[in-house]
Amino acid sequence: MSSGGSDTRGHLFATLLSLGLVAGICLAWSPGFWAISAAQAGVLLVAMSWVAVEKNLHQSREWIIVALVSGWGVLQIAAGRTISPWWTMRSSTTWIAAGAGFFVASQVLRRRGSRETFLSIVLWSATVLALLAILQMYLDPGRVFGLFPAQPGSVGTFLYKNQFAAMLEIAAPIALYRMLFSPGERYAGVAAFTVLLAAGIASVSRAGVVILTAELAAALFVAVRLRILNRRNCLKIVALVVVVGGVGAAIGGPQALWDHFQEKDPYGVRHELLKATLSMASDRPWDGFGMGTFHLAYPAYARFDPGVFVNAAHNDWAEWASEGGFPFAILIASLLSMVGARAGKSVWGIGVLAVALHSLVDYPAREPAIALMWFAMIGALTARSGNSEALGHRPA
């Protein structure tokens, strides 16, 4: 097929993949299994369609890790090493769909044009959803999109603030990439980052705001290191960032977040959960209790009664070790180590590392829509490594 035909097909599949991810985010507000299943089925359909039309598949080392991660729960069921095959199969659908998202991204986004299409849709969809979330918090917190009843504690389309923050963490580096490396899109990038930061502040996610700020610092560091910014431009950007931070804080309303930071021993409960979860993992270190079964196994290891149902460890890494054994957590770490350098150099991929860090103090990746987006971004970074185009100074 001609280069023009390949480009057109690449743009089409990049658009379909990104729309599948956005659909998952838009439906994350529903506690029903049908909602995320629709988005996952869409991504799986895109993956199967790509295999049907593309005969030359580009392989990489990351494929092996992703295949093992995606099939881990199925292997547990086949080996009889789960305390609940039903819950493990349900969890497996999340990892299989995430693997499909990785596969499509790693194949489709090898060309810069397709990758830019994908990143643009992800960025502006997240920015619009962040803006709608701010309006929802102030105008109608009881309804998502002003139409659907929101669950208690929901933020935007997510049932939990730190999962909402994870979406911001994935999108924000794309805005920073536009701001620092695309002169024609600089102000659009500034506007997008302002909205995302404001939404993070309004969500009252401590880790989210800290990580968004760290992403900004990391992006500036890369720009200076690559000599994209000279001293004069760096000072301009720093001044602009101060203004952006002030505007974001004003829009988001910093008082609630400030009060949240003043809480005494804010991670005391998480510390107790972590100790119990590590005890679970140490009892079944090789294969865990089964993917998706944390809430079933945890009561036998509980060290205190928080007065509420404990549905997660508030630490994805520890929960992965307890459900899948330490090898499963090591597989995730290995995958991240393979793309870590690329994530930093690209700037737009820093969010992949941000979600991994956030997962140390909460459970953003437990949300299927975030897992899907996270693995698709890892796939985009894998695709970037196989891109032979001359990229110049832009870390695309």
Buried (B, 14 or more C-beta within 10 A) or exposed (E): EEEEEBEBBBBBBBBBBBBBBBBBBBBBBBEEEEBBBBBBBBBBEBBEBBEEEBEEEEEBEBBEBBEBBBBBBBBBBEEEBBBBBEBBBBBBBBBBBBBBBBBBBBBBBBBBBBBBBBBBBBBBBBBEBBBBBBEBBEEEEEBBBEEEEBBEEBBBBBBBBBBBBBBBBBBBBBBBBBBBBBEEBBEBBBBBBBBBBBBBBBBBBBBBBBBBBBBBEBBBEBBBEBEBBEEEEBEEBEEBBEEBBEBBBEBBBBEEBEEEEEEEEEEEBBEBBBEBBBEBBEEBEEBBBBBBBBBBBBEEBEEEEEEEEBEBBBBBBBBBBBBBBBBBBBBBBBBBEBBBEBBBBBBBBBBBBBBBEBBBBBBBBBBBBBBBBBBBBBBBBBBBBEBEEEEEEBBB
